[in-house]
């Protein structure tokens, strides 16, 4: 049984920040994956915002590779595109350079 995280579910701004931090090199793919997986893997994650959920689903597994020692499954351009799409869905303007 996967228990929900002890903190409140993330907001749209929290998810955007994880995308930005990853693209800016402030967080690793592993850190972002583990953060998102806390909610995605919970039995009752408490996430009621579909936009937030969609963002979490993209971030969970962001550290996956094609194979051992191979490039990441999703490159930085694809992640940047996901961020742009997320911002559009969330009603967030492109406030930061990524």
GUNUVEX-662753 format. One line per 4 residues: number of its first residue (from 1); for each residue z negated, x, y negated of N, C-alpha, C, O. Coordinates in nm, 3 decimals, always signed. Each point is the difference from the previous one (the first is absolute). Layout:
// GUNUVEX-662753
NUM	Z X Y Z X Y Z X Y Z X Y | ...
END
This chain:
// GUNUVEX-662753
1	+0.000 +0.085 +0.119 +0.000 -0.085 -0.119 +0.000 +0.088 -0.124 -0.084 +0.089 -0.016 | +0.178 -0.115 -0.070 +0.008 +0.074 -0.125 -0.069 -0.078 -0.109 +0.040 -0.113 -0.032 | -0.141 +0.171 -0.025 -0.075 -0.068 -0.106 +0.067 +0.025 -0.133 +0.063 +0.105 -0.019 | -0.076 -0.198 -0.074 +0.061 +0.018 -0.131 -0.071 +0.111 -0.077 -0.116 +0.031 +0.027
5	+0.187 +0.027 -0.122 -0.064 +0.102 -0.084 -0.121 -0.059 -0.073 -0.006 -0.121 -0.024 | -0.088 +0.207 -0.010 -0.121 -0.048 -0.067 +0.023 -0.028 -0.148 -0.084 -0.061 -0.065 | +0.196 +0.104 +0.012 +0.029 -0.024 -0.141 +0.092 -0.121 -0.016 +0.053 -0.052 +0.098 | -0.037 +0.008 -0.222 +0.089 -0.111 -0.029 +0.144 +0.039 +0.033 +0.034 +0.118 -0.004
9	+0.049 -0.217 +0.037 +0.141 +0.031 +0.028 +0.065 +0.065 -0.123 -0.043 -0.023 -0.113 | +0.146 +0.102 +0.135 +0.066 +0.066 -0.112 +0.075 -0.101 -0.088 +0.038 -0.108 +0.044 | -0.020 +0.147 -0.167 +0.078 -0.079 -0.095 +0.142 +0.054 -0.006 +0.031 +0.103 +0.061 | +0.054 -0.172 -0.133 +0.137 +0.050 -0.020 -0.003 +0.137 -0.069 +0.079 +0.088 +0.034
13	-0.169 -0.072 -0.129 -0.012 +0.129 -0.070 -0.045 +0.110 +0.095 +0.045 +0.114 -0.013 | -0.134 -0.145 +0.108 -0.045 +0.099 +0.098 +0.116 +0.047 +0.087 +0.015 +0.120 +0.025 | +0.066 -0.215 +0.021 +0.113 +0.035 +0.086 +0.102 +0.083 -0.079 +0.051 +0.100 +0.050 | -0.024 -0.142 -0.173 +0.093 +0.078 -0.084 -0.051 +0.143 -0.017 +0.077 +0.095 +0.010
17	-0.207 -0.080 -0.035 -0.059 +0.132 -0.021 +0.019 +0.088 +0.124 +0.025 +0.120 -0.013 | -0.036 -0.177 +0.132 +0.021 +0.078 +0.123 +0.143 +0.049 +0.011 +0.024 +0.114 +0.038 | +0.072 -0.200 -0.072 +0.140 +0.044 -0.002 +0.018 +0.115 -0.098 +0.059 +0.103 +0.033 | -0.110 -0.121 -0.154 +0.015 +0.101 -0.105 -0.069 +0.130 +0.038 +0.056 +0.108 -0.016
21	-0.179 -0.118 +0.065 -0.073 +0.121 +0.040 +0.073 +0.076 +0.109 +0.002 +0.123 -0.001 | +0.057 -0.194 +0.094 +0.076 +0.064 +0.107 +0.122 +0.072 -0.058 +0.023 +0.117 +0.030 | +0.053 -0.186 -0.113 +0.120 +0.059 -0.057 -0.030 +0.115 -0.096 +0.079 +0.093 -0.013 | -0.194 -0.100 -0.053 -0.039 +0.107 -0.093 -0.072 +0.115 +0.070 -0.035 +0.099 -0.065
25	+0.012 -0.111 +0.195 -0.066 +0.106 +0.075 -0.151 +0.003 -0.017 -0.064 +0.100 +0.033 | +0.006 -0.208 -0.084 -0.145 -0.007 -0.018 -0.072 -0.048 +0.125 -0.120 +0.020 +0.015 | +0.195 -0.082 +0.075 -0.052 -0.044 +0.130 +0.100 +0.040 +0.106 +0.121 +0.006 -0.025 | -0.171 +0.022 +0.145 +0.089 +0.032 +0.110 +0.046 -0.127 +0.069 -0.059 -0.107 -0.019
29	+0.162 +0.119 +0.098 +0.046 -0.114 +0.079 -0.109 -0.048 +0.095 -0.019 -0.120 +0.018 | -0.053 +0.214 +0.042 -0.109 -0.036 +0.090 -0.107 -0.080 -0.072 -0.048 -0.100 +0.052 | +0.009 +0.143 -0.172 -0.103 -0.071 -0.077 +0.045 -0.142 -0.033 -0.078 -0.095 +0.014 | +0.202 +0.081 -0.057 +0.051 -0.132 -0.038 +0.012 -0.090 +0.123 -0.034 -0.118 -0.006
33	+0.081 +0.174 +0.118 +0.009 -0.076 +0.123 -0.138 -0.051 +0.043 -0.016 -0.117 +0.033 | -0.082 +0.206 -0.033 -0.135 -0.040 +0.043 -0.058 -0.107 -0.092 -0.067 -0.093 +0.046 | +0.092 +0.106 -0.177 -0.049 -0.099 -0.095 +0.060 -0.138 +0.031 -0.072 -0.099 +0.009 | +0.203 +0.094 +0.008 +0.067 -0.128 +0.027 -0.038 -0.056 +0.136 -0.016 -0.121 +0.016
37	+0.001 +0.209 +0.081 -0.031 -0.043 +0.138 -0.136 -0.068 +0.009 -0.023 -0.079 +0.092 | -0.067 +0.107 -0.186 -0.131 -0.066 +0.001 +0.015 -0.152 -0.006 -0.076 -0.073 +0.064 | +0.175 +0.027 -0.139 +0.021 -0.145 -0.012 +0.099 -0.050 +0.103 -0.020 -0.106 +0.060 | +0.127 +0.179 -0.038 +0.103 -0.045 +0.093 -0.058 -0.013 +0.141 +0.039 -0.090 +0.073
41	-0.128 +0.178 -0.036 -0.057 -0.003 +0.135 -0.123 -0.086 +0.016 -0.052 -0.012 +0.111 | +0.004 -0.048 -0.217 -0.121 -0.082 +0.008 +0.031 -0.138 +0.058 +0.108 -0.055 -0.023 | -0.203 +0.001 +0.099 +0.017 -0.134 +0.056 +0.008 -0.105 -0.111 +0.078 -0.095 +0.011 | -0.156 +0.111 -0.114 +0.002 -0.091 -0.115 -0.005 +0.084 -0.126 -0.107 +0.024 -0.055
45	+0.224 +0.022 +0.008 +0.003 +0.094 -0.111 -0.040 -0.058 -0.135 -0.036 +0.075 -0.091 | +0.041 -0.206 +0.076 -0.038 -0.061 -0.126 +0.106 +0.014 -0.109 -0.027 -0.029 -0.117 | +0.146 +0.074 +0.152 +0.110 +0.014 -0.096 +0.074 -0.132 -0.006 +0.063 -0.042 +0.098 | -0.070 -0.024 -0.212 +0.064 -0.130 -0.015 +0.128 +0.005 -0.081 +0.076 -0.096 -0.002
49	-0.052 +0.208 -0.065 +0.118 +0.018 -0.084 +0.113 +0.057 +0.087 -0.010 +0.111 +0.051 | +0.118 -0.188 -0.035 +0.112 +0.043 +0.083 +0.066 +0.127 -0.052 +0.049 +0.081 +0.079 | -0.047 -0.063 -0.210 +0.059 +0.121 -0.058 -0.083 +0.122 +0.038 +0.054 +0.104 +0.036 | -0.185 -0.117 -0.043 -0.090 +0.109 +0.041 +0.020 +0.027 +0.148 +0.010 +0.116 +0.040
53	-0.005 -0.220 +0.042 +0.017 +0.018 +0.144 +0.131 +0.073 +0.030 +0.002 +0.092 +0.082 | +0.105 -0.132 -0.148 +0.129 +0.066 +0.023 -0.008 +0.148 -0.037 +0.055 +0.085 +0.070 | -0.123 -0.054 -0.180 -0.017 +0.140 -0.040 -0.082 +0.077 +0.101 +0.033 +0.114 +0.032 | -0.139 -0.173 +0.019 -0.083 +0.064 +0.103 +0.081 +0.028 +0.126 -0.014 +0.105 +0.063
57	+0.099 -0.199 -0.026 +0.083 +0.017 +0.119 +0.097 +0.117 -0.017 +0.028 +0.071 +0.097 | +0.022 -0.050 -0.217 +0.088 +0.115 -0.025 -0.078 +0.131 +0.006 +0.048 +0.099 +0.054 | -0.167 -0.099 -0.111 -0.079 +0.122 -0.006 -0.063 +0.039 +0.134 -0.022 +0.118 +0.027 | -0.005 -0.218 +0.054 -0.058 +0.028 +0.132 +0.111 +0.057 +0.088 +0.099 -0.068 +0.029
61	-0.116 +0.190 +0.014 +0.103 +0.067 +0.079 +0.089 +0.091 -0.082 +0.098 +0.055 +0.051 | -0.132 -0.039 -0.178 +0.081 +0.083 -0.090 +0.004 +0.147 +0.044 +0.084 +0.077 -0.046 | -0.175 -0.041 +0.135 -0.006 +0.138 +0.048 +0.076 +0.021 +0.132 -0.009 +0.107 +0.061 | +0.082 -0.208 -0.017 +0.075 +0.011 +0.125 +0.119 +0.094 -0.015 +0.065 +0.005 -0.104
65	-0.038 +0.070 +0.211 +0.112 +0.094 +0.003 +0.100 -0.043 +0.107 -0.031 -0.079 +0.089 | +0.152 +0.132 -0.100 +0.103 -0.027 +0.101 -0.044 +0.054 +0.136 +0.039 -0.054 +0.103 | -0.119 +0.159 -0.103 -0.051 +0.063 +0.121 -0.088 +0.116 -0.040 -0.011 +0.031 -0.119 | -0.052 +0.034 +0.215 -0.087 +0.114 -0.032 +0.077 +0.108 -0.077 +0.104 +0.048 +0.045
69	-0.157 -0.010 -0.160 +0.062 +0.103 -0.081 +0.126 -0.045 -0.074 +0.065 +0.080 -0.067 | -0.031 -0.207 +0.079 +0.120 -0.054 -0.065 -0.035 -0.054 -0.138 -0.118 -0.014 -0.034 | +0.221 -0.016 -0.046 -0.025 -0.059 -0.132 -0.068 -0.137 +0.011 +0.001 -0.064 +0.105 | -0.060 +0.022 -0.216 -0.061 -0.132 -0.004 +0.106 -0.108 +0.020 +0.116 +0.018 -0.038
73	-0.158 -0.127 +0.096 +0.090 -0.112 +0.025 +0.054 -0.057 -0.131 +0.116 -0.041 -0.008 | -0.200 +0.040 -0.095 +0.039 -0.055 -0.131 -0.009 +0.112 -0.103 -0.105 +0.060 -0.018 | +0.217 -0.033 -0.050 +0.001 +0.109 -0.098 -0.052 -0.050 -0.136 -0.023 -0.119 -0.020 | +0.007 +0.213 -0.070 -0.058 -0.033 -0.132 +0.086 -0.099 -0.078 -0.053 -0.084 -0.073
77	+0.185 +0.092 +0.089 +0.087 -0.094 -0.070 -0.023 -0.142 +0.050 -0.005 -0.094 -0.079 | -0.011 +0.079 +0.208 -0.026 -0.133 +0.055 -0.135 -0.052 -0.048 -0.013 -0.118 -0.033 | -0.087 +0.204 +0.029 -0.132 -0.041 -0.048 +0.008 -0.039 -0.148 -0.062 -0.097 -0.042 | +0.137 +0.173 -0.036 +0.018 -0.032 -0.141 +0.069 -0.137 -0.016 -0.036 -0.078 -0.087
81	+0.135 +0.052 +0.173 +0.066 -0.131 -0.002 -0.098 -0.111 +0.036 +0.002 -0.108 -0.060 | -0.088 +0.135 +0.160 -0.102 -0.099 +0.038 -0.094 -0.028 -0.117 -0.037 -0.114 -0.024 | +0.000 +0.219 -0.047 -0.088 -0.017 -0.116 +0.068 -0.088 -0.104 -0.062 -0.091 -0.055 | +0.188 +0.118 +0.028 +0.074 -0.081 -0.097 +0.005 -0.147 +0.043 -0.023 -0.090 -0.081
85	+0.052 +0.067 +0.208 +0.002 -0.138 +0.053 -0.137 -0.064 -0.007 -0.013 -0.118 -0.035 | -0.091 +0.196 +0.068 -0.137 -0.052 -0.006 -0.034 -0.040 -0.143 -0.056 -0.108 -0.024 | +0.090 +0.194 -0.072 -0.029 -0.031 -0.140 +0.071 -0.128 -0.044 -0.057 -0.080 -0.074 | +0.180 +0.062 +0.118 +0.074 -0.122 -0.034 -0.071 -0.122 +0.059 -0.022 -0.099 -0.070
89	-0.014 +0.106 +0.198 -0.067 -0.112 +0.066 -0.137 -0.029 -0.061 -0.042 -0.115 -0.010 | -0.026 +0.222 -0.032 -0.136 -0.013 -0.054 -0.002 -0.033 -0.148 -0.105 -0.031 -0.056 | +0.221 +0.036 -0.009 +0.005 -0.025 -0.143 -0.059 +0.115 -0.080 -0.056 -0.019 -0.108 | +0.070 +0.140 +0.163 -0.050 +0.121 -0.065 +0.121 +0.077 -0.052 +0.094 +0.026 +0.074
93	-0.098 +0.010 -0.203 +0.108 +0.080 -0.055 -0.007 +0.143 +0.046 -0.105 +0.045 +0.047 | +0.215 +0.028 -0.061 +0.001 +0.143 +0.033 -0.073 +0.075 -0.108 +0.060 +0.050 -0.096 | -0.192 -0.042 +0.111 -0.086 +0.059 -0.101 -0.012 +0.151 +0.016 -0.042 +0.068 -0.093 | +0.078 -0.015 +0.209 -0.019 +0.141 +0.026 +0.129 +0.060 +0.051 +0.078 -0.068 +0.067
97	-0.055 +0.192 -0.098 +0.113 +0.072 +0.057 -0.034 +0.042 +0.140 -0.105 +0.060 +0.024 | +0.193 -0.090 +0.069 -0.020 +0.045 +0.139 +0.126 +0.064 +0.049 +0.006 +0.045 +0.115
END
